[in-house]
Amino acid sequence: MDATVTVTDVTTVGPETVALEFDTPDGFDAQPGQFVKLTATVDGESYSRFYTLSSPTVRDGFEITVEIDPAESGPFSEHLAALAPGDTIDMSGPFGADYYEGEGHVVVLAGGPGIGPAVGIGERALDDGGEVAIVYRTDSPAHEERLSMLEGRGASVTILDDDITDAVADALTGDADEQVFVYGFAEFVDDAADAVEAAGGDPDESKVENFG
């Protein structure tokens, strides 16, 4: 669907990282792991970018997480970071076929901004009575408060800034209802596939969103 959505909250959730919450337009339904397209005109030029949901549901609003790197981010990311409650933006979606579908045991491998969908899926899976393991590779953690809350609810959370092979092996159990999710840029996605395979899993069975 296409809609204009209103910003309801903007929160700093880590170094150069913000979470933006929007109202949920009538008829919009999405699952953790899906993504939306946001569109705006900045300095006379139209931009569109895709962002994965970082909220467990969209019932009372939905959230995305945006990483703003001063050395790499462009005008659109800076535009998003400058939004305030009451501002509006055009949205399309949801998109994506690889999302949470009620699996009983989820293992989420997140690189950098992939932590957004990781916390959303983790919270939803725990709410549904499932088991959760998150392996998060970063040198500047975001969403630490939500990760701590997930741990407090029984999730396994591993944060590291180097090789993920051992952590992935520890997280995978081989349970019949286990589903691996992978979110991150191409290098991380490749590393995650190698780690899953090294642990005896099948990387082709993972649900993957490659950020490019």
N, CA, C and O of each residue as an XYZ file, in Angstrom:
848
protein
N       0.837     -1.186      0.000
C       0.000      0.000      0.000
C       0.878      1.244      0.000
O       2.051      1.190      0.372
N       0.304      2.355     -0.417
C       0.979      3.651     -0.383
C       0.231      4.544      0.606
O      -0.999      4.591      0.611
N       0.988      5.246      1.437
C       0.362      6.107      2.437
C       1.335      7.188      2.865
O       2.545      7.057      2.679
N       0.808      8.245      3.433
C       1.620      9.253      4.107
C       1.498      8.998      5.600
O       0.396      8.981      6.149
N       2.650      8.796      6.259
C       2.628      8.440      7.680
C       3.233      9.566      8.512
O       4.067     10.334      8.033
N       2.797      9.647      9.759
C       3.227     10.702     10.665
C       4.207     10.162     11.685
O       3.987      9.099     12.265
N       5.280     10.887     11.902
C       6.257     10.519     12.921
C       5.640     10.737     14.301
O       5.064     11.789     14.579
N       5.771      9.721     15.164
C       5.246      9.851     16.527
C       6.356      9.931     17.566
O       6.129     10.428     18.670
N       7.551      9.452     17.236
C       8.649      9.516     18.194
C       9.971      9.306     17.461
O      10.030      8.585     16.465
N      11.012      9.931     17.953
C      12.374      9.751     17.446
C      13.278      9.563     18.656
O      13.312     10.411     19.548
N      14.016      8.445     18.689
C      14.824      8.117     19.857
C      16.232      7.729     19.430
O      16.403      6.944     18.497
N      17.230      8.265     20.096
C      18.601      7.821     19.874
C      18.780      6.475     20.566
O      18.532      6.352     21.766
N      19.211      5.463     19.808
C      19.308      4.105     20.353
C      20.734      3.552     20.289
O      20.962      2.377     20.576
N      21.686      4.401     19.914
C      23.073      3.976     19.852
C      23.898      5.035     19.154
O      23.356      6.049     18.714
N      25.203      4.821     19.044
C      26.053      5.785     18.346
C      25.582      5.992     16.909
O      25.536      5.045     16.124
N      25.238      7.209     16.574
C      24.829      7.570     15.217
C      23.677      6.702     14.726
O      23.606      6.369     13.543
N      22.778      6.337     15.631
C      21.651      5.473     15.293
C      20.395      5.991     15.970
O      20.401      6.289     17.165
N      19.310      6.099     15.197
C      18.038      6.541     15.754
C      16.941      5.555     15.370
O      17.003      4.903     14.328
N      15.939      5.464     16.234
C      14.727      4.705     15.935
C      13.605      5.694     15.699
O      13.360      6.575     16.523
N      12.924      5.549     14.575
C      11.796      6.416     14.240
C      10.519      5.609     14.309
O      10.415      4.534     13.719
N       9.544      6.137     15.037
C       8.245      5.497     15.138
C       7.225      6.302     14.339
O       7.251      7.532     14.323
N       6.326      5.574     13.675
C       5.305      6.186     12.843
C       3.930      5.640     13.233
O       3.811      4.549     13.790
N       2.900      6.425     12.926
C       1.561      5.886     13.102
C       1.309      4.812     12.046
O       1.940      4.813     10.989
N       0.390      3.902     12.335
C       0.053      2.833     11.400
C      -1.169      3.250     10.593
O      -2.243      3.444     11.161
N      -1.024      3.391      9.278
C      -2.186      3.792      8.476
C      -3.212      2.664      8.396
O      -2.862      1.491      8.532
N      -4.450      3.010      8.181
C      -5.517      2.026      8.058
C      -5.184      1.032      6.945
O      -4.813      1.422      5.838
N      -5.320     -0.242      7.253
C      -5.094     -1.281      6.251
C      -3.668     -1.765      6.150
O      -3.389     -2.701      5.401
N      -2.742     -1.142      6.895
C      -1.336     -1.562      6.822
C      -1.095     -2.727      7.772
O      -1.411     -2.652      8.959
N      -0.533     -3.799      7.238
C      -0.199     -4.968      8.045
C       1.161     -5.474      7.601
O       1.424     -5.581      6.403
N       2.026     -5.786      8.552
C       3.378     -6.252      8.232
C       3.881     -7.116      9.370
O       3.412     -7.014     10.504
N       4.847     -7.970      9.051
C       5.445     -8.872     10.026
C       6.902     -8.492     10.262
O       7.534     -7.903      9.386
N       7.446     -8.823     11.437
C       8.872     -8.561     11.680
C       9.734     -9.227     10.612
O       9.544    -10.400     10.286
N      10.672     -8.473     10.077
C      11.507     -8.973      8.993
C      11.121     -8.405      7.638
O      11.904     -8.478      6.691
N       9.920     -7.839      7.534
C       9.549     -7.155      6.299
C      10.073     -5.726      6.328
O      10.537     -5.248      7.363
N       9.998     -5.047      5.188
C      10.531     -3.700      5.110
C       9.587     -2.787      4.346
O       8.701     -3.242      3.623
N       9.798     -1.493      4.522
C       8.993     -0.477      3.856
C       9.911      0.442      3.055
O      11.112      0.521      3.309
N       9.325      1.126      2.094
C      10.049      2.138      1.324
C       9.577      3.511      1.764
O       8.381      3.800      1.760
N      10.530      4.357      2.145
C      10.222      5.739      2.499
C      10.709      6.657      1.386
O      11.780      6.446      0.817
N       9.915      7.673      1.084
C      10.227      8.585     -0.020
C      10.048     10.026      0.441
O       9.076     10.359      1.118
N      11.006     10.881      0.062
C      10.894     12.305      0.391
C      11.735     13.111     -0.588
O      12.644     12.581     -1.227
N      11.427     14.376     -0.695
C      12.217     15.295     -1.502
C      13.127     16.091     -0.575
O      12.661     16.732      0.366
N      14.420     16.044     -0.848
C      15.412     16.727     -0.027
C      16.214     17.655     -0.935
O      16.855     17.201     -1.883
N      16.179     18.920     -0.650
C      16.899     19.923     -1.452
C      16.554     19.804     -2.936
O      17.421     19.925     -3.802
N      15.279     19.567     -3.209
C      14.796     19.527     -4.579
C      14.992     18.215     -5.297
O      14.634     18.096     -6.469
N      15.552     17.224     -4.624
C      15.786     15.925     -5.251
C      15.005     14.847     -4.512
O      14.977     14.815     -3.282
N      14.360     13.950     -5.292
C      13.552     12.889     -4.703
C      14.425     11.693     -4.327
O      15.268     11.252     -5.108
N      14.207     11.180     -3.120
C      14.940     10.012     -2.637
C      13.957      8.950     -2.162
O      12.894      9.271     -1.630
N      14.317      7.690     -2.355
C      13.566      6.569     -1.811
C      14.557      5.554     -1.258
O      15.543      5.218     -1.914
N      14.294      5.071     -0.060
C      15.159      4.076      0.556
C      14.296      3.053      1.296
O      13.183      3.352      1.727
N      14.838      1.839      1.431
C      14.135      0.758      2.102
C      14.667      0.581      3.516
O      15.873      0.658      3.752
N      13.747      0.340      4.463
C      14.117      0.151      5.864
C      13.302     -1.001      6.446
O      12.083     -1.067      6.283
N      14.000     -1.904      7.127
C      13.338     -3.050      7.733
C      12.703     -2.645      9.052
O      13.264     -1.848      9.804
N      11.543     -3.192      9.324
C      10.849     -2.881     10.569
C      11.667     -3.351     11.766
O      12.272     -4.422     11.731
N      11.680     -2.546     12.819
C      12.355     -2.953     14.044
C      11.376     -3.060     15.208
O      11.790     -3.167     16.363
N      10.083     -3.030     14.908
C       9.055     -3.218     15.933
C       8.486     -4.628     15.816
O       8.430     -5.179     14.717
N       8.058     -5.226     16.944
C       7.535     -6.591     16.883
C       6.186     -6.702     16.205
O       5.855     -7.757     15.663
N       5.402     -5.638     16.223
C       4.112     -5.600     15.540
C       3.931     -4.211     14.941
O       4.755     -3.319     15.146
N       2.832     -4.042     14.193
C       2.483     -2.721     13.659
C       1.105     -2.297     14.171
O       0.492     -1.381     13.623
N       0.624     -2.959     15.213
C      -0.736     -2.680     15.693
C      -0.896     -1.238     16.160
O      -1.853     -0.560     15.786
N       0.037     -0.774     16.973
C      -0.085      0.563     17.562
C       0.974      1.524     17.018
O       1.363      2.474     17.698
N       1.430      1.280     15.814
C       2.510      2.044     15.211
C       3.602      1.092     14.762
O       3.602     -0.088     15.111
N       4.528      1.620     13.985
C       5.653      0.789     13.562
C       6.931      1.598     13.634
O       6.917      2.829     13.627
N       8.040      0.871     13.702
C       9.342      1.509     13.926
C      10.356      1.021     12.906
O      10.323     -0.132     12.475
N      11.262      1.923     12.528
C      12.447      1.553     11.766
C      13.667      2.076     12.511
O      13.563      3.001     13.317
N      14.815      1.487     12.240
C      16.066      1.933     12.854
C      16.989      2.426     11.746
O      17.194      1.737     10.746
N      17.538      3.610     11.928
C      18.352      4.243     10.890
C      19.738      4.536     11.445
O      19.880      5.176     12.487
N      20.753      4.064     10.741
C      22.141      4.350     11.113
C      22.631      5.521     10.288
O      22.518      5.504      9.062
N      23.174      6.535     10.936
C      23.663      7.727     10.243
C      25.159      7.836     10.445
O      25.628      8.204     11.521
N      25.901      7.513      9.405
C      27.355      7.621      9.439
C      27.749      8.917      8.729
O      27.556      9.030      7.518
N      28.297      9.895      9.451
C      28.626     11.178      8.822
C      29.534     11.044      7.608
O      29.488     11.877      6.703
N      30.366      9.995      7.582
C      31.303      9.828      6.481
C      30.663      9.169      5.262
O      31.184      9.279      4.152
N      29.524      8.476      5.464
C      28.953      7.702      4.367
C      27.486      8.011      4.080
O      27.041      7.861      2.942
N      26.732      8.437      5.079
C      25.304      8.651      4.887
C      25.050      9.847      3.974
O      25.784     10.835      3.994
N      24.001      9.730      3.183
C      23.660     10.798      2.268
C      22.580     11.708      2.824
O      22.211     11.602      3.993
N      22.073     12.602      1.985
C      21.082     13.583      2.428
C      19.807     12.956      2.978
O      19.181     13.514      3.879
N      19.414     11.789      2.439
C      18.152     11.211      2.888
C      18.245     10.699      4.320
O      17.338     10.926      5.120
N      19.339     10.009      4.651
C      19.511      9.547      6.028
C      19.541     10.725      6.995
O      18.962     10.662      8.079
N      20.218     11.798      6.596
C      20.268     12.984      7.440
C      18.882     13.611      7.582
O      18.526     14.132      8.639
N      18.106     13.551      6.493
C      16.729     14.052      6.544
C      15.902     13.256      7.544
O      15.160     13.832      8.339
N      16.028     11.935      7.505
C      15.279     11.098      8.440
C      15.681     11.404      9.879
O      14.827     11.521     10.758
N      16.977     11.530     10.111
C      17.462     11.784     11.471
C      16.961     13.112     12.011
O      16.865     13.292     13.225
N      16.638     14.051     11.114
C      16.181     15.378     11.539
C      14.669     15.460     11.725
O      14.156     16.493     12.154
N      13.944     14.374     11.406
C      12.494     14.391     11.568
C      12.121     14.498     13.044
O      12.873     14.080     13.924
N      10.952     15.065     13.291
C      10.449     15.237     14.650
C       8.986     14.804     14.694
O       8.323     14.772     13.657
N       8.477     14.472     15.874
C       7.064     14.106     15.970
C       6.160     15.142     15.308
O       6.308     16.347     15.513
N       5.229     14.643     14.517
C       4.330     15.510     13.769
C       4.712     15.656     12.316
O       3.866     15.993     11.488
N       5.985     15.406     11.982
C       6.404     15.440     10.580
C       5.817     14.238      9.840
O       5.472     13.228     10.454
N       5.709     14.358      8.518
C       5.156     13.277      7.715
C       6.136     12.855      6.625
O       7.046     13.599      6.261
N       5.927     11.642      6.115
C       6.758     11.121      5.039
C       5.940     10.089      4.273
O       5.043      9.461      4.836
N       6.247      9.913      2.989
C       5.533      8.942      2.170
C       6.116      7.554      2.376
O       7.333      7.381      2.440
N       5.226      6.562      2.479
C       5.626      5.195      2.743
C       4.921      4.250      1.776
O       3.752      4.453      1.448
N       5.628      3.219      1.319
C       5.041      2.132      0.536
C       5.442      0.816      1.178
O       6.511      0.709      1.779
N       4.580     -0.185      1.048
C       4.933     -1.493      1.578
C       3.757     -2.175      2.239
O       2.626     -1.699      2.148
N       4.016     -3.288      2.906
C       5.356     -3.844      3.171
C       5.876     -4.672      2.009
O       5.124     -5.093      1.130
N       7.192     -4.894      2.030
C       7.866     -5.723      1.049
C       8.641     -6.823      1.778
O       8.859     -6.763      2.988
N       9.045     -7.820      1.003
C       9.895     -8.873      1.542
C       9.145    -10.165      1.799
O       8.050    -10.164      2.360
N       9.756    -11.281      1.375
C       9.148    -12.596      1.544
C       9.787    -13.390      2.675
O       9.237    -14.408      3.096
N      10.937    -12.946      3.175
C      11.658    -13.678      4.225
C      11.448    -12.979      5.562
O      12.227    -12.105      5.943
N      10.401    -13.365      6.267
C      10.059    -12.694      7.507
C       9.608    -13.724      8.553
O       9.434    -14.904      8.247
N       9.428    -13.259      9.769
C       9.001    -14.121     10.866
C       7.592    -14.638     10.613
O       6.677    -13.871     10.312
N       7.434    -15.961     10.743
C       6.139    -16.589     10.502
C       5.757    -17.536     11.632
O       5.178    -18.598     11.401
N       6.087    -17.140     12.846
C       5.680    -17.927     13.994
C       6.568    -19.109     14.305
O       6.156    -20.023     15.020
N       7.795    -19.107     13.774
C       8.709    -20.205     14.074
C       8.968    -20.307     15.574
O       9.077    -19.290     16.259
N       9.066    -21.526     16.080
C       9.202    -21.731     17.509
C      10.574    -21.433     18.070
O      10.713    -21.186     19.268
N      11.597    -21.453     17.219
C      12.973    -21.203     17.671
C      13.666    -20.375     16.601
O      13.919    -20.863     15.500
N      13.974    -19.124     16.922
C      14.591    -18.247     15.934
C      16.023    -17.918     16.350
O      16.311    -17.665     17.519
N      16.907    -17.929     15.355
C      18.298    -17.520     15.528
C      18.518    -16.366     14.561
O      18.440    -16.548     13.346
N      18.792    -15.181     15.094
C      18.958    -13.996     14.250
C      20.418    -13.577     14.253
O      20.993    -13.294     15.305
N      21.009    -13.542     13.075
C      22.393    -13.103     12.899
C      22.339    -11.699     12.311
O      21.835    -11.499     11.206
N      22.861    -10.731     13.057
C      22.718     -9.326     12.680
C      24.079     -8.660     12.575
O      24.918     -8.783     13.467
N      24.283     -7.955     11.478
C      25.495     -7.163     11.309
C      25.136     -5.697     11.224
O      24.305     -5.315     10.400
N      25.748     -4.857     12.064
C      25.504     -3.418     12.000
C      24.036     -3.076     12.129
O      23.410     -3.427     13.129
N      23.458     -2.384     11.119
C      22.060     -1.959     11.208
C      21.063     -3.112     11.187
O      19.863     -2.898     11.358
N      21.552     -4.330     10.977
C      20.674     -5.494     11.044
C      20.099     -5.726     12.423
O      19.212     -6.562     12.592
N      20.597     -4.989     13.423
C      20.076     -5.154     14.776
C      18.626     -4.694     14.868
O      17.895     -5.153     15.745
N      18.197     -3.805     13.990
C      16.807     -3.351     14.015
C      15.826     -4.511     13.871
O      15.043     -4.767     14.786
N      15.854     -5.216     12.740
C      14.952     -6.365     12.617
C      15.221     -7.450     13.641
O      14.307     -8.187     14.012
N      16.463     -7.565     14.105
C      16.782     -8.602     15.088
C      15.985     -8.412     16.373
O      15.419     -9.373     16.894
N      15.933     -7.183     16.892
C      15.198     -6.975     18.133
C      13.697     -7.104     17.911
O      12.982     -7.591     18.787
N      13.215     -6.675     16.752
C      11.792     -6.819     16.461
C      11.363     -8.278     16.403
O      10.354     -8.662     16.994
N      12.136     -9.087     15.689
C      11.829    -10.518     15.592
C      11.969    -11.181     16.956
O      11.128    -11.990     17.347
N      13.037    -10.835     17.683
C      13.254    -11.434     18.985
C      12.098    -11.177     19.934
O      11.626    -12.094     20.606
N      11.642     -9.938     19.991
C      10.543     -9.604     20.891
C       9.261    -10.306     20.485
O       8.527    -10.808     21.337
N       8.987    -10.345     19.192
C       7.759    -11.005     18.719
C       7.802    -12.501     19.013
O       6.809    -13.074     19.463
N       8.951    -13.140     18.761
C       9.054    -14.577     19.001
C       8.861    -14.907     20.479
O       8.186    -15.882     20.813
N       9.446    -14.106     21.363
C       9.255    -14.345     22.794
C       7.796    -14.110     23.195
O       7.242    -14.860     23.999
N       7.179    -13.075     22.638
C       5.767    -12.825     22.921
C       4.909    -14.018     22.514
O       3.889    -14.306     23.141
N       5.338    -14.715     21.444
C       4.594    -15.874     20.947
C       4.962    -17.166     21.668
O       4.449    -18.233     21.332
N       5.856    -17.073     22.663
C       6.232    -18.258     23.424
C       7.397    -19.033     22.851
O       7.642    -20.168     23.261
N       8.125    -18.446     21.906
C       9.239    -19.141     21.271
C      10.561    -18.927     21.972
O      10.643    -18.253     22.999
N      11.602    -19.517     21.391
C      12.967    -19.357     21.877
C      13.737    -18.464     20.917
O      13.476    -18.450     19.714
N      14.697    -17.713     21.470
C      15.398    -16.705     20.670
C      16.887    -16.717     20.979
O      17.294    -16.774     22.140
N      17.699    -16.663     19.915
C      19.138    -16.426     20.047
C      19.520    -15.349     19.041
O      19.115    -15.413     17.880
N      20.296    -14.360     19.477
C      20.758    -13.288     18.601
C      22.271    -13.224     18.658
O      22.861    -13.174     19.738
N      22.898    -13.227     17.485
C      24.336    -13.000     17.363
C      24.502    -11.693     16.598
O      24.062    -11.570     15.455
N      25.137    -10.724     17.236
C      25.184     -9.347     16.726
C      26.642     -8.921     16.587
O      27.363     -8.815     17.579
N      27.074     -8.675     15.336
C      28.441     -8.222     15.110
C      28.462     -6.718     14.861
O      27.825     -6.215     13.936
N      29.207     -6.015     15.706
C      29.299     -4.565     15.605
C      30.417     -4.085     16.511
O      30.787     -4.765     17.468
N      30.959     -2.904     16.206
C      31.884     -2.268     17.144
C      31.229     -1.068     17.816
O      31.868     -0.368     18.601
N      29.950     -0.829     17.507
C      29.195      0.274     18.125
C      27.761     -0.190     18.357
O      26.880      0.128     17.559
N      27.509     -0.930     19.424
C      26.182     -1.521     19.636
C      25.060     -0.489     19.696
O      25.217      0.601     20.248
N      23.929     -0.864     19.112
C      22.692     -0.090     19.199
C      21.621     -0.968     19.837
O      21.780     -2.186     19.925
N      20.550     -0.356     20.274
C      19.422     -1.049     20.898
C      19.867     -1.895     22.093
O      19.325     -2.975     22.330
N      20.859     -1.401     22.846
C      21.350     -2.184     23.984
C      20.276     -2.383     25.054
O      20.233     -3.434     25.693
N      19.414     -1.393     25.255
C      18.364     -1.538     26.264
C      17.411     -2.670     25.889
O      17.042     -3.481     26.738
N      17.018     -2.724     24.635
C      16.103     -3.786     24.209
C      16.800     -5.141     24.221
O      16.175     -6.150     24.547
N      18.070     -5.180     23.875
C      18.798     -6.442     23.944
C      18.897     -6.939     25.383
O      18.773     -8.136     25.642
N      19.121     -6.019     26.313
C      19.172     -6.395     27.722
C      17.822     -6.934     28.189
O      17.762     -7.900     28.948
N      16.756     -6.313     27.737
C      15.424     -6.791     28.100
C      15.159     -8.168     27.510
O      14.532     -9.010     28.153
N      15.631     -8.401     26.293
C      15.473     -9.723     25.687
C      16.209    -10.782     26.501
O      15.686    -11.869     26.745
N      17.435    -10.446     26.920
C      18.184    -11.383     27.761
C      17.430    -11.666     29.051
O      17.367    -12.808     29.505
N      16.863    -10.628     29.634
C      16.124    -10.799     30.875
C      14.904    -11.691     30.722
O      14.426    -12.274     31.695
N      14.405    -11.794     29.499
C      13.247    -12.650     29.223
C      13.651    -14.049     28.783
O      12.793    -14.878     28.478
N      14.958    -14.316     28.747
C      15.409    -15.669     28.433
C      16.078    -15.843     27.090
O      16.494    -16.954     26.759
N      16.200    -14.777     26.292
C      16.880    -14.889     25.007
C      18.390    -14.984     25.213
O      18.932    -14.465     26.189
N      19.053    -15.653     24.284
C      20.516    -15.677     24.252
C      20.987    -14.548     23.345
O      20.592    -14.483     22.181
N      21.829    -13.657     23.868
C      22.328    -12.513     23.099
C      23.844    -12.491     23.165
O      24.426    -12.441     24.249
N      24.484    -12.529     22.000
C      25.941    -12.453     21.913
C      26.314    -11.260     21.059
O      25.891    -11.162     19.907
N      27.104    -10.349     21.612
C      27.579     -9.169     20.883
C      29.092     -9.280     20.753
O      29.789     -9.465     21.751
N      29.600     -9.169     19.541
C      31.035     -9.267     19.309
C      31.407     -8.430     18.097
O      30.555     -8.072     17.283
N      32.706     -8.123     17.991
C      33.132     -7.270     16.874
C      34.109     -7.977     15.952
O      34.832     -7.335     15.190
N      34.127     -9.323     16.027
C      35.040    -10.054     15.152
C      34.350    -11.301     14.616
O      33.145    -11.274     14.366
N      35.075    -12.375     14.435
C      34.556    -13.582     13.799
C      33.348    -14.140     14.553
O      33.368    -14.244     15.780
N      32.295    -14.500     13.808
C      31.064    -14.984     14.433
C      30.937    -16.504     14.399
O      29.922    -17.040     14.844
N      31.940    -17.209     13.882
C      31.804    -18.648     13.651
C      31.445    -19.402     14.929
O      30.480    -20.165     14.936
N      32.191    -19.207     15.997
C      31.933    -19.936     17.237
C      30.600    -19.552     17.846
O      29.885    -20.407     18.369
N      30.259    -18.272     17.783
C      28.995    -17.813     18.358
C      27.808    -18.422     17.618
O      26.811    -18.795     18.237
N      27.914    -18.521     16.303
C      26.831    -19.129     15.523
C      26.714    -20.611     15.857
O      25.607    -21.130     15.995
N      27.837    -21.287     15.987
C      27.810    -22.710     16.341
C      27.133    -22.913     17.693
O      26.394    -23.879     17.878
N      27.380    -22.012     18.630
C      26.749    -22.112     19.945
C      25.253    -21.833     19.872
O      24.473    -22.416     20.625
N      24.852    -20.943     18.966
C      23.446    -20.548     18.886
C      22.575    -21.589     18.197
O      21.410    -21.760     18.556
N      23.130    -22.285     17.211
C      22.348    -23.253     16.450
C      22.163    -24.540     17.245
O      23.098    -25.043     17.869
N      20.947    -25.058     17.210
C      20.647    -26.295     17.931
C      20.252    -27.441     17.012
O      20.328    -28.606     17.402
N      19.832    -27.117     15.796
C      19.362    -28.154     14.893
C      17.935    -28.579     15.151
O      17.472    -29.561     14.570
N      17.217    -27.857     16.017
C      15.820    -28.182     16.277
C      15.003    -28.125     14.991
O      15.299    -27.344     14.087
N      13.985    -28.953     14.924
C      13.161    -29.016     13.716
C      12.474    -27.694     13.423
O      12.244    -27.358     12.261
N      12.141    -26.933     14.475
C      11.426    -25.668     14.265
C      12.357    -24.462     14.332
O      11.906    -23.329     14.499
N      13.661    -24.713     14.200
C      14.634    -23.615     14.239
C      14.704    -22.914     12.885
O      14.761    -23.563     11.841
N      14.697    -21.579     12.917
C      14.820    -20.790     11.698
C      15.891    -19.734     11.889
O      15.871    -18.972     12.855
N      16.831    -19.704     10.949
C      17.896    -18.707     10.967
C      17.487    -17.511     10.116
O      17.025    -17.670      8.986
N      17.660    -16.311     10.670
C      17.454    -15.058      9.947
C      18.796    -14.335      9.882
O      19.558    -14.348     10.848
N      19.085    -13.705      8.744
C      20.342    -12.980      8.570
C      20.030    -11.586      8.039
O      19.335    -11.441      7.034
N      20.550    -10.552      8.721
C      20.345     -9.169      8.315
C      21.662     -8.417      8.382
O      22.315     -8.392      9.424
N      22.058     -7.797      7.261
C      23.282     -7.016      7.250
C      23.746     -6.751      5.833
O      23.091     -7.134      4.864
N      24.891     -6.083      5.729
C      25.468     -5.814      4.425
C      26.118     -7.081      3.861
O      26.270     -8.081      4.562
N      26.496     -7.016      2.587
C      26.901     -8.211      1.848
C      28.024     -8.989      2.526
O      27.971    -10.216      2.594
N      29.027     -8.298      3.021
C      30.143     -9.001      3.662
C      29.668     -9.806      4.866
O      30.083    -10.949      5.056
N      28.797     -9.207      5.678
C      28.284     -9.928      6.834
C      27.421    -11.104      6.405
O      27.512    -12.183      6.992
N      26.591    -10.913      5.397
C      25.735    -12.003      4.913
C      26.590    -13.193      4.478
O      26.258    -14.339      4.780
N      27.681    -12.926      3.773
C      28.585    -14.010      3.347
C      29.210    -14.692      4.559
O      29.290    -15.919      4.615
N      29.651    -13.896      5.524
C      30.264    -14.469      6.724
C      29.247    -15.306      7.506
O      29.586    -16.356      8.052
N      28.016    -14.838      7.552
C      26.971    -15.585      8.261
C      26.701    -16.921      7.581
O      26.539    -17.942      8.250
N      26.652    -16.914      6.254
C      26.433    -18.168      5.522
C      27.562    -19.153      5.794
O      27.311    -20.341      5.995
N      28.799    -18.671      5.803
C      29.944    -19.541      6.082
C      29.857    -20.106      7.503
O      30.164    -21.277      7.730
N      29.439    -19.271      8.454
C      29.354    -19.708      9.848
C      28.257    -20.749     10.027
O      28.442    -21.727     10.751
N      27.119    -20.548      9.373
C      26.028    -21.524      9.451
C      26.475    -22.864      8.871
O      26.211    -23.921      9.444
N      27.146    -22.803      7.739
C      27.618    -24.042      7.108
C      28.661    -24.733      7.979
O      28.645    -25.957      8.110
N      29.563    -23.964      8.573
C      30.596    -24.540      9.444
C      29.982    -25.219     10.658
O      30.553    -26.162     11.205
N      28.813    -24.736     11.080
C      28.135    -25.315     12.240
C      27.265    -26.511     11.875
O      26.607    -27.093     12.737
N      27.263    -26.873     10.597
C      26.487    -28.027     10.155
C      25.103    -27.692      9.658
O      24.310    -28.590      9.374
N      24.797    -26.401      9.547
C      23.498    -25.988      9.047
C      23.523    -25.769      7.541
O      24.574    -25.857      6.905
N      22.362    -25.485      6.985
C      22.230    -25.231      5.554
C      21.939    -23.750      5.348
O      20.827    -23.299      5.621
N      22.923    -22.981      4.870
C      22.678    -21.539      4.699
C      21.576    -21.221      3.703
O      20.991    -20.139      3.756
N      21.281    -22.148      2.790
C      20.206    -21.904      1.827
C      18.830    -21.906      2.491
O      17.859    -21.424      1.908
N      18.743    -22.440      3.696
C      17.481    -22.455      4.423
C      17.281    -21.202      5.274
O      16.216    -21.020      5.863
N      18.292    -20.341      5.342
C      18.172    -19.110      6.113
C      17.273    -18.101      5.403
O      17.194    -18.075      4.175
N      16.605    -17.279      6.190
C      15.861    -16.146      5.653
C      16.789    -14.945      5.717
O      17.236    -14.556      6.796
N      17.080    -14.354      4.554
C      18.173    -13.382      4.456
C      17.687    -12.074      3.861
O      16.944    -12.061      2.880
N      18.118    -10.967      4.470
C      17.971     -9.658      3.842
C      19.350     -9.032      3.735
O      19.976     -8.690      4.738
N      19.813     -8.890      2.497
C      21.120     -8.318      2.210
C      20.939     -6.819      1.955
O      20.243     -6.426      1.018
N      21.563     -5.984      2.789
C      21.410     -4.541      2.652
C      22.236     -3.950      1.521
O      22.174     -2.746      1.268
N      23.011     -4.787      0.838
C      23.777     -4.297     -0.312
C      25.256     -4.181     -0.034
O      26.020     -3.781     -0.913
